[in-house]
Amino acid sequence: MSFIETLVTIFICVVLPIAIVWIISSTKKHELNRKTEVMIKAIENGQQIDPEMFKQVKEARSTKQMLHQKLNGGLVCFFIGLAILVTRLFQVGRSVGDWLAGGSLLGGGILIAVGLALIISYFVGKKMFAEEIRKQDNL
């Protein structure tokens, strides 16, 4: 593996997840700070304070939406894994031994397995929650 490939791997596996977690946490912290500033101003001005302001608002997702997210994630994982395997297979100048020795077989296989598991989970969930989905659609 070349130096550049090593750097890219380290970036994707280490730096990128840390950056994502940092961005999400700093966004939540910024939102809380803004709400606190508004509360302090309201207290200083003697206005009524709404305690609901600090409660976390969660988006209510229906069962149908959650199942479709599983299907979407499963299809994405499956096709990315398939693309990794196919592109690695057809690289010019590589023997089958090189292809098997690289991490492509493992990475692509894992993505395909995760994708298939999510797709199966979608169909099982669709069957299990058919009644609930029908009720939500009728509302």
Secondary structure, DSSP 8 states (H G I E B T S, - for coil): --HHHHHHHHIIIIIHHHHHHHHHHHHHHHHHHHHHHHHHHHHHTT----GGGGS-------HHHHHHHHHHHHHHHHHHHHHHHHHHHT-TT--HHHHHHSTHHHHHHHHHHHHHHHHHHHHHHHHHTHHHHHHHHH-
